[in-house]
Amino acid sequence: EQPLGSEVLLDWQALSALDHEGRIRRLARWVDEAERGTRRYSLRLPGQPAIGPGTGPAHRHACLRALALMPAAADTGTGHG
């Protein structure tokens, strides 16, 4: 748990136990939760600059759009395969 008002880092690499789609779903849920909690958050995805920190509808949209446009699992540099 993060203290109220703290900044949250949502990091793709921190979810290595999940598969590609699972990571996308989890990060999208965390974006929504951070937004509801009015916490500033950043999203870090492989091969892309970090998004944020920020909050609000435009920031949420940018994060969810980046998740929706994630390349196929083979292109994410997870080091597997």
N, C-alpha and C positions, 0 to 999 in steps of 0.2 A: 504494500500500500504506500502511496505517495502522500505527503502532507498536502492539505488543501491549498491550491494556488501554486503548487510547484510545477516545474516544467517536466514533461514526459517525453522520453525518446522511444519511439516505436521502431524497432530495428529488425529487419528481415533476418539477419544472421543469428539473432537471439532465439529464433524459432526453428532451429535446425532439426528438432525432433519431429516436426510436422512435414507432410508432403507439400508440394508446390501450391495446390489449391487450398490446403489447410492453412498455410501461411497467409494467403490472400484473405481468406475468410476471417481469420483471427485478427489480422491487422485492420481490416475494414471495421470489424466490431469495436476494436480499441479506439479507432478514430472517432466513431460515433459516441463511445463512452467518454472520451476526453472532451468532446464537444459539449455533451450534456453536462459534464462537470465543470465547464468553462475553464479548463486547464489549457495552458499553452503547450503545444506538442510539436514534435518534429517527426518526420517519417524518413527512414533511411532504407533505400532499396539498392540492390546490387547494380553497378554500372550506371548509376544516376547520382547527381548531386542531391544532398539532403534537402527536403522540403521543410521549411520552417526554421525556427519555431514560429508559431502563430496560432490563431484561433479565429473562429467565425466562418460564415458560409463559404466565402471564397477559398479559404485555406482548406476547409473540409473537402470542397469540390476538387481542388488540386490534388489532394492526397488520394481520394477515392478514384480519380481519373488515372493517376499514376499506377494504382493497384490494378485497375481494369485493363490497362495497357501493358502489363507485365508480359515479357516474352515467355515463350514456352519453357517448361522446366529445364530442358537441356541447355538453355541459354543463360541461366541465372548464375553460373559460376559457383555452384554449391560444392564443387570438388568431388562429387560422386560420379561414378560411371566411367 
